[in-house]
């Protein structure tokens, strides 16, 4: 069962941006900003944004690895784990 996203109308954001930012900081979930009843933007805390960016990078690397394997290329497990450790340490 999927979770219903937090929704904030753009008028609420305009009227009390500080409260919306406090709400965002207190949650790990994104806020959907609506305008005229439709989603207009998504707001994330800096921590959530960075976590999402790291997850996308890991997925990109996995997809690249899958392509290389299907093309007959490959890397040793040690070199892959070393690259992953370097990536994770560099973003911390």
VOPAZA-175664 format. One line per field, with one value per atom (N, C-alpha, C, O, CB): residue in three letters; x, y negated, z negated; residue number from 1; atom name. Coordinates in steps of 0.001 Angstrom, whole numbers, padded with zeros to 6 digits. Atoms other than C-alpha are relative to their C-alpha. Last residue first. Glycine has a CB too. Layout:
N
aa = c(ALA,...)
px = c(X,...)
py = c(Y,...)
pz = c(Z,...)
i = c(NUM,...)
at = c(CA,...)
//
This chain:
92
aa = c(UNK,UNK,UNK,UNK,UNK,UNK,UNK,UNK,UNK,UNK,UNK,UNK,UNK,UNK,UNK,UNK,UNK,UNK,UNK,UNK,UNK,UNK,UNK,UNK,UNK,UNK,UNK,UNK,UNK,UNK,UNK,UNK,UNK,UNK,UNK,UNK,UNK,UNK,UNK,UNK,UNK,UNK,UNK,UNK,UNK,UNK,UNK,UNK,UNK,UNK,UNK,UNK,UNK,UNK,UNK,UNK,UNK,UNK,UNK,UNK,UNK,UNK,UNK,UNK,UNK,UNK,UNK,UNK,UNK,UNK,UNK,UNK,UNK,UNK,UNK,UNK,UNK,UNK,UNK,UNK,UNK,UNK,UNK,UNK,UNK,UNK,UNK,UNK,UNK,UNK,UNK,UNK,UNK,UNK,UNK,UNK,UNK,UNK,UNK,UNK,UNK,UNK,UNK,UNK,UNK,UNK,UNK,UNK,UNK,UNK,UNK,UNK,UNK,UNK,UNK,UNK,UNK,UNK,UNK,UNK,UNK,UNK,UNK,UNK,UNK,UNK,UNK,UNK,UNK,UNK,UNK,UNK,UNK,UNK,UNK,UNK,UNK,UNK,UNK,UNK,UNK,UNK,UNK,UNK,UNK,UNK,UNK,UNK,UNK,UNK,UNK,UNK,UNK,UNK,UNK,UNK,UNK,UNK,UNK,UNK,UNK,UNK,UNK,UNK,UNK,UNK,UNK,UNK,UNK,UNK,UNK,UNK,UNK,UNK,UNK,UNK,UNK,UNK,UNK,UNK,UNK,UNK,UNK,UNK,UNK,UNK,UNK,UNK,UNK,UNK,UNK,UNK,UNK,UNK,UNK,UNK,UNK,UNK,UNK,UNK,UNK,UNK,UNK,UNK,UNK,UNK,UNK,UNK,UNK,UNK,UNK,UNK,UNK,UNK,UNK,UNK,UNK,UNK,UNK,UNK,UNK,UNK,UNK,UNK,UNK,UNK,UNK,UNK,UNK,UNK,UNK,UNK,UNK,UNK,UNK,UNK,UNK,UNK,UNK,UNK,UNK,UNK,UNK,UNK,UNK,UNK,UNK,UNK,UNK,UNK,UNK,UNK,UNK,UNK,UNK,UNK,UNK,UNK,UNK,UNK,UNK,UNK,UNK,UNK,UNK,UNK,UNK,UNK,UNK,UNK,UNK,UNK,UNK,UNK,UNK,UNK,UNK,UNK,UNK,UNK,UNK,UNK,UNK,UNK,UNK,UNK,UNK,UNK,UNK,UNK,UNK,UNK,UNK,UNK,UNK,UNK,UNK,UNK,UNK,UNK,UNK,UNK,UNK,UNK,UNK,UNK,UNK,UNK,UNK,UNK,UNK,UNK,UNK,UNK,UNK,UNK,UNK,UNK,UNK,UNK,UNK,UNK,UNK,UNK,UNK,UNK,UNK,UNK,UNK,UNK,UNK,UNK,UNK,UNK,UNK,UNK,UNK,UNK,UNK,UNK,UNK,UNK,UNK,UNK,UNK,UNK,UNK,UNK,UNK,UNK,UNK,UNK,UNK,UNK,UNK,UNK,UNK,UNK,UNK,UNK,UNK,UNK,UNK,UNK,UNK,UNK,UNK,UNK,UNK,UNK,UNK,UNK,UNK,UNK,UNK,UNK,UNK,UNK,UNK,UNK,UNK,UNK,UNK,UNK,UNK,UNK,UNK,UNK,UNK,UNK,UNK,UNK,UNK,UNK,UNK,UNK,UNK,UNK,UNK,UNK,UNK,UNK,UNK,UNK,UNK,UNK,UNK,UNK,UNK,UNK,UNK,UNK,UNK,UNK,UNK,UNK,UNK,UNK,UNK,UNK,UNK,UNK,UNK,UNK,UNK,UNK,UNK,UNK,UNK,UNK,UNK,UNK,UNK,UNK,UNK,UNK,UNK,UNK,UNK,UNK,UNK,UNK,UNK,UNK,UNK,UNK,UNK,UNK,UNK,UNK,UNK,UNK,UNK,UNK,UNK,UNK,UNK,UNK,UNK,UNK)
px = c(000353,029649,000461,000245,000581,001232,029625,-000371,-001354,-001114,-000133,033264,-001215,-001093,000282,-000837,032980,000113,000163,001403,000731,030051,000793,000219,-000361,001173,031746,-000747,-001116,-000944,-000486,035056,-001149,-001127,000917,-000453,033313,000490,000173,001116,001202,031457,000379,-000244,-000838,000623,034702,-001248,-001487,-000356,-000883,036422,-000593,-000589,001422,000243,033465,000856,000402,000280,001354,033671,-000292,-000807,-001058,-000055,037458,-001374,-001462,000512,-000774,037186,000020,-000142,001427,000845,034391,000735,000133,-000447,-000046,036593,-000893,-001149,001461,-000956,035484,-000015,-001006,-000345,000228,033704,001111,002182,-000140,-001017,033226,-000252,-001325,-000033,-001160,031298,001136,002218,000505,-000935,028858,001274,002214,000361,000647,026047,000902,000715,-001330,000070,028394,-000614,-000122,-000819,-001346,029198,000010,000687,000979,-000339,025520,001354,001512,-000001,000823,024754,000306,000429,-001509,-000572,027660,-000766,-000166,000026,-001222,026400,000650,001112,000992,000441,022955,001205,001209,-000909,000488,024535,-000441,-000149,-001161,-001166,026512,-000410,000252,000823,-000677,023383,001202,001436,000441,000787,021517,000636,000631,-001429,-000213,024320,-000763,-000227,-000444,-001357,024201,000308,000909,001025,000005,020420,001372,001475,-000440,000694,020720,-000044,000149,-001431,-000899,023340,-000642,000016,000381,-001070,021131,000967,001391,000749,000553,018141,001072,001125,-001164,000221,020158,-000533,-000091,-000994,-001315,021378,-000125,000566,000918,-000500,017838,001326,001525,000170,000755,016559,000487,000594,-001502,-000405,019317,-000717,-000102,-000287,-001322,018761,000463,001097,001031,-001033,015061,001347,001444,-000076,-000696,012878,000927,001433,000792,-001039,010296,000558,-000185,-000556,-000281,008320,001120,002134,000390,-001401,006768,000078,-000913,000644,-000830,003567,001483,002331,-000422,-001393,001176,000827,000802,000594,-000888,-002323,001415,001859,-000001,000393,-005128,000863,000570,-001360,001305,-004678,-000376,-000935,000012,000469,-001032,-001257,-001239,001104,001038,000212,-000341,-000213,-001259,000555,003482,-001009,-000688,001126,000492,004162,-000633,-001569,-001020,001253,006265,-000369,000469,000129,000115,008908,-001357,-002329,000200,000813,009230,-000024,000123,-001428,-000922,012014,-000695,-000079,000568,000431,009947,001084,001845,-001341,000440,010713,-000392,-000747,-001149,-001149,012755,-000380,000435,000614,-000867,009804,001184,001531,000494,000700,007408,000867,000928,-001345,-000093,009895,-000643,-000106,-000681,-001371,010198,000212,000924,000995,-000116,006402,001402,001557,-000307,000720,006264,000104,000258,-001488,-000772,008960,-000670,000015,000166,-001082,007198,000794,001226,000936,-000809,004070,001090,001057,-000888,000432,001835,000902,001118,-001406,-000201,003622,-000291,000441,-000885,-001447,003863,000309,001213,000597,-000512,000220,001498,002011,-000325,000415,-000701,000465,000877,-001535,-000986,001401,-000392,000485,000136,000348,-000862,001022,001563,-001425,000071,000997,-000389,000331,001359,000330,000582,-000130,-000764,-001304,000350,002193,-000177,000669,001086,-001032,002150,-000535,-001729,000547,000515,-000338,001028,001436,-001413,000283,001651,-000511,-000031,001255,-000844,001521,-000506,-001691,000045,000843,000000,000887,001746,-000958)
py = c(000136,-011496,-001304,-001579,001122,000750,-011702,-000215,-000900,000700,001327,-010682,-000863,-002088,000106,000815,-007751,-001434,-002376,000625,000266,-006267,-000872,-001735,001299,000823,-006576,-000386,-001546,000750,001339,-005259,-000957,-002102,000051,000614,-002296,-001421,-002324,000841,000328,-001545,-000671,-001655,001271,001157,-001744,-000440,-001636,000323,001135,000617,-001285,-002330,000261,000400,003012,-001202,-002068,001170,000564,003080,-000485,-001587,001048,001340,003544,-000677,-001893,000076,000913,006415,-001412,-002384,000513,000422,008114,-000997,-001960,001206,-000888,008210,-000566,-001769,000177,000478,006276,000990,001685,-001460,-000245,007382,-000566,-000931,001476,000706,007082,000320,000808,-001557,-000856,009666,-000685,-000115,000516,000200,007161,000836,000739,-001485,-000506,008432,-000162,000538,-000726,-001461,007984,000573,001565,000437,-000526,004427,001522,002165,-000561,000169,003551,000613,001315,-001493,-000966,005018,-000073,000955,-000265,-001327,003070,001071,001964,000338,-000046,-000173,001370,001927,-001103,-000127,000512,000076,000853,-001188,-001368,001110,000239,001287,000286,-000881,-002130,001466,002210,-000155,000246,-004089,000924,001483,-001468,-000663,-002470,-000179,000747,-000543,-001437,-003504,000767,001705,000460,-000284,-007051,001489,002070,-000824,000026,-007203,000345,001038,-001378,-001205,-006091,000052,001116,000048,-001140,-008762,001294,002114,000144,000141,-011468,001176,001718,-001325,-000362,-010260,-000057,000803,-000931,-001444,-010372,000481,001509,000372,-000626,-013880,001521,002198,-000458,000217,-015097,000731,001408,-001508,-000888,-013527,-000129,000865,-000310,-001376,-015191,000984,001916,000347,-000244,-018576,001443,002034,-000976,000506,-018343,000254,001121,000684,-001006,-017760,-000698,-001784,000984,000518,-019939,001150,001987,-001124,-000893,-018718,-000636,-001058,001450,-000172,-021111,000991,001278,-001358,000971,-022008,000189,-000144,-001420,-000010,-019189,-000945,-000861,001444,-000943,-020215,-000097,-001160,-000278,-001389,-021754,001036,002230,000162,-000238,-025285,001484,002009,-000514,001288,-025175,000287,001056,-000745,000033,-022293,-001437,-002357,000744,001344,-021815,-000033,000305,-001090,000337,-018161,-001377,-001585,001071,000759,-017744,-000316,-000767,-001316,001238,-015023,-000672,-000034,000295,-000109,-012512,-001329,-002392,000436,-000494,-012393,000092,000448,001369,-001202,-014595,000419,-000411,-000245,-001006,-017179,001313,002263,-000522,-000468,-019280,001116,001996,-001150,-000768,-019512,000578,001745,-000878,-001255,-020609,000917,002125,-000278,-000781,-023244,001369,002387,-000751,-000504,-024402,000805,001810,-001157,-001079,-024659,000600,001819,-000524,-001164,-026658,001189,002331,-000351,-000535,-029055,001243,002210,-001068,-000850,-029480,000629,001777,-000812,-000391,-030807,000990,002168,000612,000631,-032741,000331,-000513,000414,001452,-031902,-000650,-001534,-000626,000219,-028196,-001491,-001941,000664,-000249,-028143,-000236,-000778,001436,001147,-029805,000178,-000793,-000175,001068,-027190,-001237,-001975,-000375,000947,-024477,-001138,-001538,-000567,001377,-021934,-000888,-000934,-000461,001004,-018200,-001358,-001504,000368,001255,-015428,-001051,-001205,-000432,001024,-012285,-001205,-001504,-000458,001230,-009440,-001101,-001301,-000383,001074,-006295,-001222,-001527,-000354,001189,-003312,-001088,-001163,-000524,001174,000000,-001236,-001389,000001)
pz = c(001414,-003342,-000560,-001741,-000805,000163,000443,-001454,-001737,000701,-000579,000991,-000206,-000205,001446,000886,-001410,000521,-000270,-000139,001240,000510,-000952,-001616,-000684,-000309,003899,-001278,-001459,000960,-000329,002613,000261,-000189,001214,001254,000986,000238,-000535,-000642,000769,004240,-001321,-001720,-000266,-000641,006230,-000760,-000927,001456,000277,003769,000593,-000057,000573,001386,003944,-000392,-001140,-000944,000069,007735,-001415,-001603,000438,-000589,007688,-000039,-000209,001452,000839,005210,000576,-000161,-000162,001109,007149,-000877,-001352,-000828,001159,010221,-001102,-001164,-000509,000993,013254,-001159,-001381,-000484,001417,016386,-000857,-000373,-000259,000776,020094,-001467,-001824,000266,000234,022071,-000733,-000867,001294,-001107,023527,-000179,000609,000122,-001219,021255,001223,002219,000236,000088,018282,001271,001809,-001236,-000232,019346,-000045,000758,-001034,-001427,019665,000306,001305,000391,-000746,016216,001501,002167,-000250,000203,014736,000759,001357,-001473,-000810,016272,-000115,000881,-000437,-001396,014808,000932,001886,000398,-000183,011394,001438,002013,-000958,-000040,011672,000186,000909,-001284,-001271,012566,000155,001227,000101,-001044,009655,001372,002183,000015,000170,007272,001077,001666,-001414,-000462,008667,-000122,000781,-000798,-001471,008299,000556,001568,000515,-000463,004652,001529,002116,-000573,000186,003976,000506,001146,-001482,-000980,005469,-000093,000928,-000205,-001314,003483,001076,001955,000371,000040,000240,001361,001873,-001145,-000115,001124,000001,000762,-001146,-001357,001775,000197,001206,000285,-000890,-001431,001438,002157,-000076,000286,-003448,000924,001441,-001469,-000591,-001775,-000226,000649,-000589,000899,-002653,000669,001537,-001423,000801,000367,-000977,-000694,000900,000890,002106,-000822,-001334,-000926,001121,005120,-000809,-000252,000487,000389,007592,-001148,-001821,-000401,-000719,009466,-000301,000526,-000359,000462,008538,000870,002097,000038,-000708,009516,-000545,-000979,001525,000182,007459,000691,000628,000458,-000635,008770,-000017,000946,001446,-000496,007733,000811,001771,000865,-001029,005651,000361,-000447,-000474,-000042,003800,001143,002282,000186,-001327,003077,-000098,-000871,000537,000013,-000034,001442,002223,-000854,-000782,-000063,-000226,-000629,001499,-001202,-002911,000760,000157,-000360,-001026,-005473,001344,002348,-000393,-000720,-007743,000978,001477,000744,000955,-010415,000646,-000051,-000786,000777,-007996,-000955,-001231,-000775,-000893,-005607,-000762,-000584,001156,-000284,-008339,000862,000637,000704,001243,-009474,000198,-000237,-001181,000095,-005848,-001276,-001259,000055,-000990,-005549,-000061,000020,001437,000535,-008784,000960,000526,-000252,001125,-007545,-000580,-000913,-001094,-000504,-004181,-001143,-001035,000900,001152,-005853,000412,000056,-001096,001244,-003482,-001179,-002048,-000317,-000033,-000249,-001351,-001796,001072,-000066,-001061,-000006,-000711,001260,001353,-002117,-000053,-001033,-000451,000832,001207,-001436,-002071,000036,-000169,003070,-000826,-001274,001496,-001064,001670,000053,-000977,-000220,000486,-000467,001170,002168,-000633,-001015,000042,-000658,-001704,000747,000654,-001973,001078,001958,-001038,000191,000144,-000777,-000758,001356,-000594,-000455,-000254,-001398,-000591,000941,-001227,000752,001844,-000822,-000088,001069,-000941,-001266,001444,000000,000000,000000,-000868,-001213)
i = c(92,92,92,92,92,91,91,91,91,91,90,90,90,90,90,89,89,89,89,89,88,88,88,88,88,87,87,87,87,87,86,86,86,86,86,85,85,85,85,85,84,84,84,84,84,83,83,83,83,83,82,82,82,82,82,81,81,81,81,81,80,80,80,80,80,79,79,79,79,79,78,78,78,78,78,77,77,77,77,77,76,76,76,76,76,75,75,75,75,75,74,74,74,74,74,73,73,73,73,73,72,72,72,72,72,71,71,71,71,71,70,70,70,70,70,69,69,69,69,69,68,68,68,68,68,67,67,67,67,67,66,66,66,66,66,65,65,65,65,65,64,64,64,64,64,63,63,63,63,63,62,62,62,62,62,61,61,61,61,61,60,60,60,60,60,59,59,59,59,59,58,58,58,58,58,57,57,57,57,57,56,56,56,56,56,55,55,55,55,55,54,54,54,54,54,53,53,53,53,53,52,52,52,52,52,51,51,51,51,51,50,50,50,50,50,49,49,49,49,49,48,48,48,48,48,47,47,47,47,47,46,46,46,46,46,45,45,45,45,45,44,44,44,44,44,43,43,43,43,43,42,42,42,42,42,41,41,41,41,41,40,40,40,40,40,39,39,39,39,39,38,38,38,38,38,37,37,37,37,37,36,36,36,36,36,35,35,35,35,35,34,34,34,34,34,33,33,33,33,33,32,32,32,32,32,31,31,31,31,31,30,30,30,30,30,29,29,29,29,29,28,28,28,28,28,27,27,27,27,27,26,26,26,26,26,25,25,25,25,25,24,24,24,24,24,23,23,23,23,23,22,22,22,22,22,21,21,21,21,21,20,20,20,20,20,19,19,19,19,19,18,18,18,18,18,17,17,17,17,17,16,16,16,16,16,15,15,15,15,15,14,14,14,14,14,13,13,13,13,13,12,12,12,12,12,11,11,11,11,11,10,10,10,10,10,9,9,9,9,9,8,8,8,8,8,7,7,7,7,7,6,6,6,6,6,5,5,5,5,5,4,4,4,4,4,3,3,3,3,3,2,2,2,2,2,1,1,1,1,1)
at = c(N,CA,C,O,CB,N,CA,C,O,CB,N,CA,C,O,CB,N,CA,C,O,CB,N,CA,C,O,CB,N,CA,C,O,CB,N,CA,C,O,CB,N,CA,C,O,CB,N,CA,C,O,CB,N,CA,C,O,CB,N,CA,C,O,CB,N,CA,C,O,CB,N,CA,C,O,CB,N,CA,C,O,CB,N,CA,C,O,CB,N,CA,C,O,CB,N,CA,C,O,CB,N,CA,C,O,CB,N,CA,C,O,CB,N,CA,C,O,CB,N,CA,C,O,CB,N,CA,C,O,CB,N,CA,C,O,CB,N,CA,C,O,CB,N,CA,C,O,CB,N,CA,C,O,CB,N,CA,C,O,CB,N,CA,C,O,CB,N,CA,C,O,CB,N,CA,C,O,CB,N,CA,C,O,CB,N,CA,C,O,CB,N,CA,C,O,CB,N,CA,C,O,CB,N,CA,C,O,CB,N,CA,C,O,CB,N,CA,C,O,CB,N,CA,C,O,CB,N,CA,C,O,CB,N,CA,C,O,CB,N,CA,C,O,CB,N,CA,C,O,CB,N,CA,C,O,CB,N,CA,C,O,CB,N,CA,C,O,CB,N,CA,C,O,CB,N,CA,C,O,CB,N,CA,C,O,CB,N,CA,C,O,CB,N,CA,C,O,CB,N,CA,C,O,CB,N,CA,C,O,CB,N,CA,C,O,CB,N,CA,C,O,CB,N,CA,C,O,CB,N,CA,C,O,CB,N,CA,C,O,CB,N,CA,C,O,CB,N,CA,C,O,CB,N,CA,C,O,CB,N,CA,C,O,CB,N,CA,C,O,CB,N,CA,C,O,CB,N,CA,C,O,CB,N,CA,C,O,CB,N,CA,C,O,CB,N,CA,C,O,CB,N,CA,C,O,CB,N,CA,C,O,CB,N,CA,C,O,CB,N,CA,C,O,CB,N,CA,C,O,CB,N,CA,C,O,CB,N,CA,C,O,CB,N,CA,C,O,CB,N,CA,C,O,CB,N,CA,C,O,CB,N,CA,C,O,CB,N,CA,C,O,CB,N,CA,C,O,CB,N,CA,C,O,CB,N,CA,C,O,CB,N,CA,C,O,CB,N,CA,C,O,CB,N,CA,C,O,CB,N,CA,C,O,CB,N,CA,C,O,CB,N,CA,C,O,CB,N,CA,C,O,CB,N,CA,C,O,CB,N,CA,C,O,CB,N,CA,C,O,CB)
//
